[in-house]
Amino acid sequence: MGQVEKDIWTIFKSLSWAEAYLKRFKIPEAKIDAEYLLSHILKYKRQKLYLNSEKQLTNMEINTFKGFIQRRSKREPIQYIIGEEEFRGLIFKVTRDVLIPRPETELVVEEAVKIIEGQRAKGKGQKINIIDLCTGSGCIAVSAAKESPDSKIYATDISEKALSVAKENAERNDVENKITFLQGSFFEPLKNLGLEEKIDIILSNPPYVSKKDMEKLQPEIKEYEPHLALYAGEDGLDSYRKIIPEAFAYLKKGGCLILEIGYGQAEGVKELFAHYPAYDKIEIIKDLSGIERVVEAKKALIP
């Protein structure tokens, strides 16, 4: 990359160099990536970069930027480089031990909030009990806790390192007292807590990538994000085979199971629900791109 003289490295020159460098490695949206990374270092909004294009960077800023650009040239996701990502207006710490929170997952929280607000509108002001399976960074659990003040949330994950990140995110967003974090696979760590038929809502963005799709993932995902949080068997439905039958025991009558699903998985997941007629009102919800993204099912009031 060559030596850089700090006295000639302005914001404009830095961005121009970074864009050209990233393009050599065929990085998509090289210009935007460079702007985003430099904005983070300088704590600027992107438009401010061009209003201050002749500002010279300090030696520390130059070296940090060079390091960031080198990492991005190897297809490392920006979120891991800067160590954070926004989700429903909150900032979450992210490391390579957790999936990067994505906008489509916000739909899971959005549906939960609708249910909670609907209960409040009916005068049902009791505490809402929620389970978040495969919590990862904690983005679902923390957002739900933030947006539903009367909730008590139990969040599980098989990864101890992921739970450590999730706990930190709960503390960052002042909801650590509303969430109980438990290590284990799916419902396994909840079995002795006496939660059967006491849960209003179960949420999850579980692993759902099939063997075939794992091979086609872009390098940013395949080489950096945790496979434990992605891979779900030959057809990508193994998580749902586990969650759907076990969730029923924890839900109150009328309680709701809300699951994120992968592209093209809606019919397969609906078929799994068909084996358990005690669920009713199964609904598929599309994201802003028109992709079937969330399946929602209620526990029947009358078995």
Buried (B, 14 or more C-beta within 10 A) or exposed (E): EEEBEEEEBBBBBBBBBBBEBBBEEEBEEBBEBBBBBBBBBBEBEEEBBEEEBEBBBEEEBBEBBBEBBBBBBEBBBBBBBBEBBEBBEBEBBBBBBBBBBBEBBBBBBBBBBEBBEEBBEEEEEEEBBBBBBBBBBBBBBBBBBBBBEEBBBBBBBBBEEBBBBBBBBBBBBEBBEBBBBBBEEBBEBBEEEEBEEBBBBBBBBBBBBBEEBBEEBEEBBBEBBBEBBBBBBEBBBBBBBBBBBBBBBBBBEBBBBBBBBBEEBBEBBBEBBEEBEBBEEBEBBEBEEEBBBBBBBBBBEEE
